[in-house]
């Protein structure tokens, strides 16, 4: 059978028609001239939308410097620590302060390796091409994480100042560490699955796992340094006054300088899929880092409630941790997110009408970045734009602080962390209900699967 007679094949006459239709379209030819010489985002950028994205805010909290995750996927750790550094700086009497990101990164990698190996043990009786097993083997050592995973790390391992465990080459550029750690863990998965097939018990498999974790710990210490057992803490405040606390464990340091009660937060998501009822809690199978820690649970809410609670938090003086799809409709040079920022349809002669629900259902969106809302512009009690502390350095946007329109928030923000007591009473009661379990590959778990890219991302 020839290609032209195969059902569904592109026949020669159809190819000829496509070429002639393009040549007969003067707009398409103009766009070809432009896009073959200029990046399509530069051609599609809506000048009016870019100019309209003013940076002034009616409520702005930040008077500190933006941070830089560099070539790593630690955005969720940076965003969490950026939230905590605000209160710590005030308590210390300094203008700016940073907790060590590398410290939590070390413990997250170790805890996550243990959590992943437990999932390997739990699924050892399944075929290697089982979808869940394949998903686990596809991402054994990623950088990403979730708010609840951040809270679990602080609760178990505490915090230290950045000076006590500074950045290393590998903390800032994790690709090679992740490569070698993934190879080690996949080999361990092979051996654990083989041992399970030979009849070894779960206890036997966990004994084998202990040797693997020793190798993981050694690899992490080589790349990231050894976490300090204590910190000899002393500092000068903004008035040049000298203070000395002496030796403190990371847990004592966290207890002294973490102002908000991390146990008082709940994770909200806006998941508009028909299978995700509002007012219900959800979790994602095999998602987490600390075995025995709190499960990653989301409460699904309407977008208007999510935005109102975020606005009220900022107006009340506390920034807001959030997760989003940062790659959509963003101008990196100008530091703007706007749902109408690029008119790709005008370039391509197409019509794009996918809703947020459509994009979730068809693999067109997922959470891939976490940041901090540090300001909001409110008009008649309604937010119209938001100020965002990113963790991509200070050389872009407003020294690392971006502007997000309220329309972009609607379309591309999925998750925020808020205080439980800020919720309506009926939703506080809903938190206690057993969560709906989503499969391991669900997009609501995507933030924990983020990997470093050439451009700093989640």
C-alpha positions as CSV (number, residue, x, y, z in Angstrom):
1,X,0.0,0.0,0.0
2,X,1.4,3.4,-0.9
3,X,1.5,6.3,1.6
4,X,-1.0,8.3,-0.4
5,X,-3.6,5.6,0.0
6,X,-3.1,5.0,3.7
7,X,-6.0,6.4,5.7
8,X,-4.9,9.5,7.6
9,X,-1.6,10.0,5.7
10,X,-0.6,13.3,4.3
11,X,-1.1,12.8,0.5
12,X,1.0,14.8,-2.0
13,X,-2.0,16.9,-3.2
14,X,-2.7,17.8,0.4
15,X,0.9,18.9,0.9
16,X,0.7,21.0,-2.2
17,X,-2.5,22.6,-1.0
18,X,-0.9,23.5,2.4
19,X,2.1,25.2,0.6
20,X,-0.1,27.2,-1.8
21,X,-2.4,28.4,1.0
22,X,0.6,29.7,2.9
23,X,2.0,31.5,-0.1
24,X,-1.4,33.1,-0.8
25,X,-1.6,34.5,2.8
26,X,0.2,37.9,2.9
27,X,0.0,38.0,6.7
28,X,1.6,34.6,7.1
29,X,4.5,35.7,4.8
30,X,5.0,38.9,6.9
31,X,5.1,36.8,10.0
32,X,7.6,34.4,8.4
33,X,9.8,37.4,7.6
34,X,9.6,38.6,11.2
35,X,9.9,35.3,13.1
36,X,12.8,33.9,11.0
37,X,14.8,36.9,12.2
38,X,13.4,37.7,15.6
39,X,12.3,35.5,18.6
40,X,8.5,34.9,18.3
41,X,8.0,36.2,21.8
42,X,9.4,39.6,20.8
43,X,7.1,39.6,17.8
44,X,4.0,38.5,19.8
45,X,4.6,40.8,22.8
46,X,1.6,43.2,23.2
47,X,3.2,46.6,23.7
48,X,0.2,48.0,25.4
49,X,-0.1,45.2,27.9
50,X,3.6,45.5,28.7
51,X,3.4,49.2,29.2
52,X,0.2,48.9,31.3
53,X,1.9,46.6,33.9
54,X,2.9,49.4,36.3
55,X,4.9,48.4,39.3
56,X,3.4,50.6,42.0
57,X,1.4,48.8,44.7
58,X,-1.0,50.1,47.3
59,X,0.4,47.5,49.8
60,X,4.0,46.5,49.5
61,X,6.0,44.6,52.2
62,X,9.4,44.0,50.7
63,X,12.3,46.1,51.6
64,X,14.8,43.3,51.3
65,X,16.9,42.0,48.4
66,X,15.6,39.2,46.1
67,X,17.4,35.8,46.2
68,X,18.8,33.6,43.5
69,X,18.3,29.9,43.2
70,X,20.6,29.8,40.2
71,X,20.7,26.6,38.2
72,X,18.7,24.6,40.6
73,X,15.1,23.6,41.2
74,X,14.9,24.8,44.8
75,X,12.3,27.5,44.2
76,X,9.9,26.1,46.9
77,X,12.7,26.1,49.5
78,X,13.7,29.7,48.5
79,X,10.0,30.8,48.7
80,X,9.5,29.2,52.0
81,X,12.7,30.7,53.5
82,X,11.9,34.0,52.0
83,X,8.7,34.0,53.9
84,X,10.5,33.2,57.1
85,X,13.4,35.6,56.7
86,X,11.0,38.6,57.0
87,X,10.2,37.9,60.6
88,X,13.7,36.7,61.4
89,X,15.2,39.9,60.2
90,X,12.9,41.9,62.4
91,X,13.6,39.8,65.4
92,X,17.4,40.1,64.8
93,X,17.1,43.9,64.2
94,X,18.7,43.7,60.8
95,X,17.5,45.0,57.4
96,X,18.2,41.7,55.5
97,X,18.8,38.2,56.5
98,X,19.0,34.8,54.8
99,X,18.6,31.3,56.2
100,X,20.8,28.6,54.5
101,X,19.1,27.2,51.5
102,X,21.9,24.5,51.1
103,X,21.1,23.2,54.7
104,X,17.5,22.4,53.8
105,X,18.6,21.2,50.4
106,X,20.9,18.6,51.9
107,X,18.3,17.2,54.3
108,X,15.6,17.3,51.6
109,X,17.7,15.2,49.2
110,X,18.5,12.7,51.9
111,X,14.9,12.5,53.2
112,X,13.5,12.4,49.6
113,X,15.9,9.5,48.8
114,X,14.6,7.5,51.8
115,X,11.0,8.4,50.8
116,X,11.6,7.3,47.2
117,X,13.2,4.0,48.3
118,X,10.2,3.3,50.5
119,X,7.9,3.8,47.5
120,X,10.2,1.3,45.6
121,X,9.7,-1.2,48.4
122,X,6.0,-0.7,48.4
123,X,5.7,-1.3,44.7
124,X,8.3,-4.0,44.4
125,X,5.6,-6.6,43.5
126,X,4.5,-4.7,40.4
127,X,5.9,-5.0,36.9
128,X,8.7,-2.5,36.0
129,X,6.5,-1.0,33.3
130,X,3.6,-0.5,35.7
131,X,2.7,3.2,35.3
132,X,3.4,4.1,38.9
133,X,6.7,2.2,38.9
134,X,7.7,3.9,35.6
135,X,6.8,7.3,37.1
136,X,8.9,6.6,40.2
137,X,11.9,5.5,38.1
138,X,11.5,8.5,35.9
139,X,12.2,11.0,38.7
140,X,14.3,9.6,41.6
141,X,16.2,12.7,42.6
142,X,14.5,15.9,41.5
143,X,14.9,19.3,43.2
144,X,11.2,20.3,43.6
145,X,8.9,20.2,46.5
146,X,5.7,21.4,48.1
147,X,4.9,23.7,51.0
148,X,4.1,20.8,53.3
149,X,7.5,19.2,52.5
150,X,9.1,22.5,53.4
151,X,7.4,22.6,56.8
152,X,8.4,18.9,57.4
153,X,12.0,19.7,56.9
154,X,12.0,22.7,59.2
155,X,10.2,20.8,61.9
156,X,12.7,17.9,61.8
157,X,16.0,19.5,60.8
158,X,15.7,23.1,61.9
159,X,17.4,26.0,60.2
160,X,20.8,27.7,60.2
161,X,22.0,31.1,58.9
162,X,23.4,31.1,55.4
163,X,26.9,31.8,56.8
164,X,26.8,28.5,58.7
165,X,26.2,26.4,55.5
166,X,26.9,28.6,52.4
167,X,26.2,27.8,48.8
168,X,28.4,25.4,46.9
169,X,28.9,24.8,43.2
170,X,26.5,21.9,43.3
171,X,23.9,23.5,45.5
172,X,23.6,26.3,42.9
173,X,23.9,24.0,39.9
174,X,22.3,20.7,40.7
175,X,22.3,18.9,37.3
176,X,25.4,16.7,37.9
177,X,24.5,15.9,41.5
178,X,21.0,14.9,40.4
179,X,22.5,12.8,37.6
180,X,24.8,10.8,39.9
181,X,22.2,10.5,42.6
182,X,19.6,9.3,40.2
183,X,22.0,6.6,38.9
184,X,22.7,5.4,42.4
185,X,19.0,5.3,43.3
186,X,17.9,3.5,40.1
187,X,20.6,0.9,40.7
188,X,19.3,0.5,44.3
189,X,15.7,0.1,42.9
190,X,16.9,-2.7,40.6
191,X,18.5,-4.5,43.5
192,X,15.6,-4.0,45.9
193,X,13.1,-5.3,43.3
194,X,15.3,-8.3,42.5
195,X,15.6,-9.1,46.3
196,X,11.8,-8.8,46.6
197,X,11.3,-11.2,43.7
198,X,13.6,-13.6,45.5
199,X,11.3,-13.6,48.5
200,X,13.0,-11.2,50.8
201,X,10.6,-9.5,53.3
202,X,10.0,-5.7,53.7
203,X,12.3,-5.7,56.7
204,X,15.1,-7.3,54.7
205,X,14.6,-4.7,52.0
206,X,14.8,-1.9,54.5
207,X,18.1,-3.3,55.8
208,X,19.4,-3.1,52.2
209,X,18.1,0.4,52.0
210,X,20.2,1.5,54.9
211,X,23.4,0.8,53.0
212,X,22.1,2.8,50.0
213,X,21.3,5.8,52.3
214,X,24.9,5.7,53.6
215,X,26.1,6.2,50.0
216,X,23.5,8.9,49.4
217,X,24.6,10.8,52.5
218,X,28.3,10.5,51.4
219,X,27.4,11.8,47.9
220,X,25.4,14.7,49.3
221,X,28.2,15.7,51.8
222,X,30.7,15.7,48.9
223,X,28.6,18.0,46.8
224,X,26.9,20.2,49.4
225,X,29.1,20.1,52.5
226,X,28.3,18.7,55.9
227,X,25.3,20.2,57.8
228,X,26.5,21.8,61.1
229,X,25.4,20.1,64.3
230,X,25.6,23.5,66.1
231,X,26.0,27.2,65.1
232,X,28.1,29.6,67.2
233,X,25.7,32.5,66.6
234,X,26.6,36.2,66.9
235,X,25.7,39.2,64.8
236,X,25.5,43.0,64.7
237,X,22.1,44.7,64.2
238,X,21.3,47.7,62.0
239,X,22.4,50.0,64.8
240,X,25.8,48.3,65.0
241,X,24.8,46.7,68.3
242,X,26.6,43.4,69.0
243,X,24.7,40.3,70.0
244,X,25.8,36.8,70.9
245,X,23.6,33.7,71.4
246,X,26.5,31.2,71.5
247,X,26.1,27.6,70.5
248,X,22.7,26.7,69.0
249,X,21.4,23.6,67.3
250,X,19.6,24.0,64.0
251,X,16.3,23.2,65.9
252,X,17.1,25.8,68.5
253,X,17.9,28.3,65.8
254,X,14.6,27.7,64.1
255,X,12.7,27.9,67.4
256,X,14.3,31.3,68.1
257,X,13.9,33.0,64.7
258,X,10.9,31.4,62.9
259,X,8.1,33.9,63.8
260,X,5.0,32.3,62.1
261,X,3.6,29.0,63.4
262,X,4.2,26.7,60.5
263,X,1.7,24.2,61.8
264,X,-1.0,26.8,61.5
265,X,-0.9,26.8,57.7
266,X,-3.0,24.9,55.1
267,X,-2.3,24.4,51.4
268,X,-5.0,25.7,49.1
269,X,-5.3,24.8,45.5
270,X,-7.5,26.0,42.6
271,X,-8.2,22.8,40.7
272,X,-11.1,23.4,38.4
273,X,-11.3,19.9,36.9
274,X,-14.7,18.3,37.1
275,X,-13.2,15.4,39.1
276,X,-12.0,17.8,41.8
277,X,-14.9,19.1,43.9
278,X,-14.5,22.4,45.7
279,X,-14.3,22.0,49.5
280,X,-12.6,18.6,49.4
281,X,-9.0,17.7,50.4
282,X,-6.6,15.9,48.0
283,X,-3.3,14.2,48.2
284,X,-1.0,12.7,45.6
285,X,0.2,9.2,45.8
286,X,3.9,8.8,46.7
287,X,4.4,12.5,47.1
288,X,6.5,13.7,50.0
289,X,10.0,13.7,51.5
290,X,10.0,13.0,55.3
291,X,8.7,9.5,56.0
292,X,6.4,9.7,59.0
293,X,6.0,13.5,58.4
294,X,2.6,15.1,57.6
295,X,1.2,14.0,54.3
296,X,1.0,16.6,51.4
297,X,-2.7,17.6,51.5
298,X,-4.5,20.3,49.5
299,X,-7.8,21.9,50.1
300,X,-9.5,22.8,46.8
301,X,-11.2,26.3,46.8
302,X,-12.6,28.8,44.5
303,X,-10.2,31.2,42.9
304,X,-11.9,34.3,44.4
305,X,-11.4,32.9,47.9
306,X,-7.8,32.1,47.3
307,X,-7.1,35.7,46.1
308,X,-9.1,37.3,48.9
309,X,-7.1,35.4,51.5
310,X,-3.8,36.2,49.8
311,X,-4.8,39.9,49.7
312,X,-5.8,40.0,53.3
313,X,-2.6,38.3,54.4
314,X,-0.5,40.9,52.6
315,X,-2.6,43.8,53.8
316,X,-2.2,42.4,57.3
317,X,1.6,42.4,56.9
318,X,2.5,38.8,55.9
319,X,3.7,37.7,52.5
320,X,2.2,34.6,50.8
321,X,4.0,31.5,49.5
322,X,2.4,30.3,46.2
323,X,2.9,27.9,43.3
324,X,2.1,28.5,39.6
325,X,3.0,27.8,36.0
326,X,5.6,30.4,35.6
327,X,6.4,29.7,31.9
328,X,3.1,31.1,30.6
329,X,2.8,34.6,29.4
330,X,5.9,36.0,31.0
331,X,8.4,38.7,29.9
332,X,11.6,38.0,31.7
333,X,13.3,41.2,30.7
334,X,10.4,43.4,31.9
335,X,9.5,41.2,34.8
336,X,5.9,40.9,33.9
337,X,3.2,38.1,34.0
338,X,0.0,39.0,32.2
339,X,-2.5,36.6,30.7
340,X,-2.8,38.9,27.6
341,X,0.9,39.7,27.3
342,X,1.5,37.8,24.0
343,X,-0.8,37.7,21.0
344,X,0.3,34.4,19.5
345,X,-2.9,34.0,17.6
346,X,-2.2,37.2,15.7
347,X,1.2,35.8,14.7
348,X,0.0,32.3,13.7
349,X,-3.5,33.1,12.5
350,X,-4.9,30.7,15.0
351,X,-7.6,30.8,17.7
352,X,-6.7,29.7,21.2
353,X,-9.6,29.1,23.6
354,X,-8.4,26.5,26.1
355,X,-9.6,27.2,29.6
356,X,-7.6,26.4,32.7
357,X,-9.5,23.2,33.1
358,X,-8.7,22.3,29.5
359,X,-5.0,22.9,30.0
360,X,-4.9,20.7,33.1
361,X,-6.8,17.9,31.4
362,X,-4.7,17.9,28.3
363,X,-1.2,18.3,29.7
364,X,-0.8,22.0,28.7
365,X,-0.1,23.3,32.2
366,X,1.1,22.2,35.7
367,X,2.8,23.9,38.7
368,X,6.5,24.3,38.0
369,X,7.5,27.3,40.2
370,X,7.0,28.6,43.7
371,X,7.5,32.2,44.7
372,X,6.4,34.8,47.3
373,X,3.6,37.4,47.0
374,X,5.1,40.5,48.6
375,X,2.6,43.2,47.5
376,X,-0.8,43.8,46.1
377,X,-2.4,46.8,44.4
378,X,-6.0,47.1,45.7
379,X,-8.7,49.3,44.1
380,X,-12.2,49.3,45.7
381,X,-11.2,46.3,47.8
382,X,-10.3,44.3,44.7
383,X,-6.8,43.3,43.7
384,X,-5.7,44.3,40.2
385,X,-2.0,43.4,40.3
386,X,0.4,41.6,42.6
387,X,4.1,42.1,43.5
388,X,6.2,38.9,43.4
389,X,9.5,38.1,45.0
390,X,11.1,35.7,42.5
391,X,14.3,33.7,43.2
392,X,15.9,34.4,39.8
393,X,18.4,37.0,41.0
394,X,18.3,40.8,40.9
395,X,19.4,41.6,37.4
396,X,15.9,41.5,35.8
397,X,12.5,43.1,36.6
398,X,12.5,45.5,39.6
399,X,15.8,44.1,41.1
400,X,14.2,40.6,41.1
401,X,10.7,41.6,42.0
402,X,8.1,40.9,39.3
403,X,4.6,42.3,38.6
404,X,1.7,39.9,38.1
405,X,-1.7,41.0,36.8
406,X,-4.8,39.7,38.5
407,X,-5.9,38.0,35.3
408,X,-2.6,36.0,35.2
409,X,-3.3,35.0,38.8
410,X,-6.7,33.6,37.7
411,X,-5.2,31.6,34.8
412,X,-1.8,30.4,36.0
413,X,-1.7,30.3,39.9
414,X,-2.6,27.0,41.4
415,X,-1.6,27.0,45.0
416,X,-1.1,29.2,48.1
417,X,-0.3,28.6,51.7
418,X,-2.6,30.4,54.2
419,X,-3.4,30.3,57.9
420,X,-6.2,27.8,58.8
421,X,-8.0,30.4,61.0
422,X,-8.3,32.7,57.9
423,X,-10.6,30.1,56.2
424,X,-14.4,30.2,56.5
425,X,-15.5,27.9,59.3
426,X,-17.1,25.3,56.9
427,X,-13.7,24.9,55.1
428,X,-11.8,24.5,58.4
429,X,-14.0,21.5,59.1
430,X,-13.3,20.1,55.6
431,X,-9.6,19.8,56.3
432,X,-10.2,16.9,58.7
433,X,-11.9,14.8,56.0
434,X,-9.9,11.9,54.5
435,X,-8.3,13.3,51.3
436,X,-9.1,12.0,47.8
437,X,-5.9,10.2,46.5
438,X,-4.7,11.4,43.1
439,X,-2.3,9.2,41.1
440,X,1.5,9.9,41.4
441,X,1.6,11.5,38.0
442,X,-1.2,14.0,38.6
443,X,-0.4,17.6,37.7
444,X,-1.2,18.7,41.2
445,X,2.1,17.0,42.2
446,X,4.2,18.5,39.5
447,X,5.9,21.2,41.6
448,X,7.8,18.4,43.4
449,X,9.1,17.0,40.1
450,X,10.7,20.3,39.0
451,X,14.2,20.1,37.5
452,X,16.8,22.8,36.8
453,X,16.9,24.3,33.4
454,X,19.3,26.8,31.6
455,X,17.0,29.5,32.9
456,X,16.5,29.4,36.7
457,X,13.1,27.8,37.3
458,X,11.4,25.9,40.0
